[in-house]
């Protein structure tokens, strides 16, 4: 079930947003570290994580109405 949800999520989000999510949520990097690794601003990292959280909530609502 979790794998299916993860596959759906990965297919619906842009690659760079997925990279930010992995660096932040899986690898445990700070937002400044993630920004440095990807060559983007911290603000962009925060915006991407906010969008990711919104996408996750929407997917959860689809799976568990």
MODELLER restraints for C-alpha pairs under 7 A, 6 or more apart:
rsr = mdl.restraints
at = mdl.atoms
rsr.add(forms.Gaussian(group=physical.xy_distance, feature=features.Distance(at['CA:17:A'], at['CA:48:A']), mean=5.64, stdev=0.5))
rsr.add(forms.Gaussian(group=physical.xy_distance, feature=features.Distance(at['CA:20:A'], at['CA:34:A']), mean=6.48, stdev=0.5))
rsr.add(forms.Gaussian(group=physical.xy_distance, feature=features.Distance(at['CA:20:A'], at['CA:45:A']), mean=6.61, stdev=0.5))
rsr.add(forms.Gaussian(group=physical.xy_distance, feature=features.Distance(at['CA:21:A'], at['CA:49:A']), mean=6.57, stdev=0.5))
rsr.add(forms.Gaussian(group=physical.xy_distance, feature=features.Distance(at['CA:23:A'], at['CA:29:A']), mean=5.60, stdev=0.5))
rsr.add(forms.Gaussian(group=physical.xy_distance, feature=features.Distance(at['CA:23:A'], at['CA:34:A']), mean=6.07, stdev=0.5))
rsr.add(forms.Gaussian(group=physical.xy_distance, feature=features.Distance(at['CA:24:A'], at['CA:30:A']), mean=6.32, stdev=0.5))
rsr.add(forms.Gaussian(group=physical.xy_distance, feature=features.Distance(at['CA:24:A'], at['CA:31:A']), mean=6.83, stdev=0.5))
rsr.add(forms.Gaussian(group=physical.xy_distance, feature=features.Distance(at['CA:24:A'], at['CA:34:A']), mean=6.73, stdev=0.5))
rsr.add(forms.Gaussian(group=physical.xy_distance, feature=features.Distance(at['CA:31:A'], at['CA:42:A']), mean=6.03, stdev=0.5))
rsr.add(forms.Gaussian(group=physical.xy_distance, feature=features.Distance(at['CA:31:A'], at['CA:45:A']), mean=6.36, stdev=0.5))
rsr.add(forms.Gaussian(group=physical.xy_distance, feature=features.Distance(at['CA:32:A'], at['CA:42:A']), mean=5.59, stdev=0.5))
rsr.add(forms.Gaussian(group=physical.xy_distance, feature=features.Distance(at['CA:35:A'], at['CA:41:A']), mean=5.41, stdev=0.5))
rsr.add(forms.Gaussian(group=physical.xy_distance, feature=features.Distance(at['CA:35:A'], at['CA:42:A']), mean=5.30, stdev=0.5))
rsr.add(forms.Gaussian(group=physical.xy_distance, feature=features.Distance(at['CA:35:A'], at['CA:45:A']), mean=6.16, stdev=0.5))
